[in-house]
Amino acid sequence: MKNCPPQSKADSVALYQSWPEATIGQVAADLGSNPETLRNWVRAAGASRPRGRRTEVPAKPPTPLEAENAALRKKVRELEEEREILRKAAKYFTGETRW
């Protein structure tokens, strides 16, 4: 049984929370871990995902360009977070191998 660093666990839980449309299985598959392991980490962290979005009435509807920019910024944040988790995982696993 492998022991995972606490920071890696926290990052995995944060990724799960930040990706509301994905299931635990999908996030675990992306991270290369067992879905039950991720589920246990989420439970242990007491983490929950936002159930619904708050409905705020904007002053004016965003233009299509603004909406696209917001969507792209969100995607960039998600990809940067995923990349950071993968970097940490790669660093962890390279230190684990002993050739």
Contact map, one row per residue, 1 for C-alpha under 8 A:
111000000000000000000000000000000000000000000000000000000000000000000000000000000000000000000000000
111100000000000000000000000000000000000000000000000000000000000000000000000000000000000000000000000
111110000000000000000000000000000000000000000000000000000000000000000000000000000000000000000000000
011111011000000000000000000000000000000000000000000000000000000000000000000000000000000000000000000
001111111000000000000000000000000000000000000000000000000000000000000000000000000000000000000000000
000111111100000000000000000000000000000000000000000000000000000000000000000000000000000000000000000
000011111110000000000000000000000000000000000000000000000000000000000000000000000000000000000000000
000111111111000000000000000000000000000000000000000000000000000000000000000000000000100110000000000
000111111111100000000000000000000000000010000000000000000000000000000000000000000000000000000000000
000001111111110000000000000000000000000000001000000000000000000000000000000000000000000000000000000
000000111111111000000000000000000000000000000000000000000000000000000000000000000000100000000000000
000000011111111100000000000000100000010000000000000000000000000000000000000000000000100000000000000
000000001111111110000000000000000000010011001010000000000000000000000000000000000000000000000000000
000000000111111111000000000000000000000000000000000000000000000000000000000000000000000000000000000
000000000011111111100000001000000000000000000000000000000000000000000000000000001100000000000000000
000000000001111111110111001000000000000000000000000000000000000000000000000000000000000000000000000
000000000000111111110000000000000000000000000011110000000000000000000000000000000000000000000000000
000000000000011111110000000000000000000000000000100000000000000000000000000001000000000000000000000
000000000000001111111100000000000000000000000000000000000000000000000000000001000000000000000000000
000000000000000111111110000000000000000000000000110000000000000000000000000000000000000000000000000
000000000000000000111110000000000000000000000000000000000000000000000000000000000000000000000000000
000000000000000100111111011000000000000000000000000000000000000000000000000000000000000000000000000
000000000000000100011111111000000000000000000000000000000000000000000000000000000000000000000000000
000000000000000100000111111100000010011000000000000000000000000000000000000000000000000000000000000
000000000000000000000011111110000110000000000000000000000000000000000000000000000000000000000000000
000000000000000000000111111111000000000000000000000000000000000000000000000000000000000000000000000
000000000000001100000111111111100010000000000000000000000000000000000000000000000000000000000000000
000000000000000000000001111111111110010000000000000000000000000000000000000000000000000000000000000
000000000000000000000000111111111110000000000000000000000000000000000000000000000000000000000000000
000000000000000000000000011111111000000000000000000000000000000000000000000000000000000000000000000
000000000001000000000000001111111000000000000000000000000000000000000000000000000000010000000000000
000000000000000000000000000111111100000000000000000000000000000000000000000000000000000000000000000
000000000000000000000000000111111110110000000000000000000000000000000000000000000000000000000000000
000000000000000000000000100110011111110000000000000000000000000000000000000000000000000000000000000
000000000000000000000001101110001111111000000000000000000000000000000000000000000000000000000000000
000000000000000000000000000000000111111100000000000000000000000000000000000000000000000000000000000
000000000000000000000000000000001111111110000000000000000000000000000000000000000000000000000000000
000000000001100000000001000100001111111111000000000000000000000000000000000000000000000000000000000
000000000000000000000001000000000011111111100000000000000000000000000000000000000000000000000000000
000000000000000000000000000000000001111111110000000000000000000000000000000000000000000000000000000
000000001000100000000000000000000000111111111000000000000000000000000000000000000000000000000000000
000000000000100000000000000000000000011111111111000000000000000000000000000000000000000000000000000
000000000000000000000000000000000000001111111110000000000000000000000000000000000000000000000000000
000000000000000000000000000000000000000111111110000000000000000000000000000000000000000000000000000
000000000100100000000000000000000000000011111110000000000000000000000000000000000000000000000000000
000000000000000000000000000000000000000001111111000000000000000000000000000000000000000000000000000
000000000000100010000000000000000000000001111111100000000000000000000000000000000000000000000000000
000000000000000010000000000000000000000001000111110000000000000000000000000000000000000000000000000
000000000000000011010000000000000000000000000011111000000000000000000000000000000000000000000000000
000000000000000010010000000000000000000000000001111110000000000000000000000000000000000000000000000
000000000000000000000000000000000000000000000000111110000000000000000000000000000000000000000000000
000000000000000000000000000000000000000000000000011111000000000000000000000000000000000000000000000
000000000000000000000000000000000000000000000000011111100000000000000000000000000000000000000000000
000000000000000000000000000000000000000000000000000111110000000000000000000000000000000000000000000
000000000000000000000000000000000000000000000000000011111000000000000000000000000000000000000000000
000000000000000000000000000000000000000000000000000001111100000000000000000000000000000000000000000
000000000000000000000000000000000000000000000000000000111110000000000000000000000000000000000000000
000000000000000000000000000000000000000000000000000000011111100000000000000000000000000000000000000
000000000000000000000000000000000000000000000000000000001111100000000000000000000000000000000000000
000000000000000000000000000000000000000000000000000000000111110000000000000000000000000000000000000
000000000000000000000000000000000000000000000000000000000111111000000000000000000000000000000000000
000000000000000000000000000000000000000000000000000000000001111111100000000000000000000000000000000
000000000000000000000000000000000000000000000000000000000000111111100000000000000000000000000000000
000000000000000000000000000000000000000000000000000000000000011111110000000000000000000000000000000
000000000000000000000000000000000000000000000000000000000000011111111000000000000000000000000000000
000000000000000000000000000000000000000000000000000000000000011111111100000000000000000000000000000
000000000000000000000000000000000000000000000000000000000000011111111110000000000000000000000000000
000000000000000000000000000000000000000000000000000000000000000111111111000000000000000000000000000
000000000000000000000000000000000000000000000000000000000000000011111111100000000000000000000000000
000000000000000000000000000000000000000000000000000000000000000001111111110000000000000000000000000
000000000000000000000000000000000000000000000000000000000000000000111111111000000000000000000000000
000000000000000000000000000000000000000000000000000000000000000000011111111100000000000000000000000
000000000000000000000000000000000000000000000000000000000000000000001111111110000000000000000000000
000000000000000000000000000000000000000000000000000000000000000000000111111111000000000000000000000
000000000000000000000000000000000000000000000000000000000000000000000011111111100000000000000000000
000000000000000000000000000000000000000000000000000000000000000000000001111111110000000000000000000
000000000000000000000000000000000000000000000000000000000000000000000000111111111000000000000000000
000000000000000001100000000000000000000000000000000000000000000000000000011111111100000000000000000
000000000000000000000000000000000000000000000000000000000000000000000000001111111110000000000000000
000000000000000000000000000000000000000000000000000000000000000000000000000111111111000000000000000
000000000000001000000000000000000000000000000000000000000000000000000000000011111111100000000000000
000000000000001000000000000000000000000000000000000000000000000000000000000001111111110000000000000
000000000000000000000000000000000000000000000000000000000000000000000000000000111111111000000000000
000000000000000000000000000000000000000000000000000000000000000000000000000000011111111100000000000
000000010011000000000000000000000000000000000000000000000000000000000000000000001111111110000000000
000000000000000000000000000000100000000000000000000000000000000000000000000000000111111111000000000
000000000000000000000000000000000000000000000000000000000000000000000000000000000011111111100000000
000000010000000000000000000000000000000000000000000000000000000000000000000000000001111111110000000
000000010000000000000000000000000000000000000000000000000000000000000000000000000000111111111000000
000000000000000000000000000000000000000000000000000000000000000000000000000000000000011111111100000
000000000000000000000000000000000000000000000000000000000000000000000000000000000000001111111110000
000000000000000000000000000000000000000000000000000000000000000000000000000000000000000111111111000
000000000000000000000000000000000000000000000000000000000000000000000000000000000000000011111111100
000000000000000000000000000000000000000000000000000000000000000000000000000000000000000001111111100
000000000000000000000000000000000000000000000000000000000000000000000000000000000000000000111111110
000000000000000000000000000000000000000000000000000000000000000000000000000000000000000000011111110
000000000000000000000000000000000000000000000000000000000000000000000000000000000000000000001111111
000000000000000000000000000000000000000000000000000000000000000000000000000000000000000000000011111
000000000000000000000000000000000000000000000000000000000000000000000000000000000000000000000000111
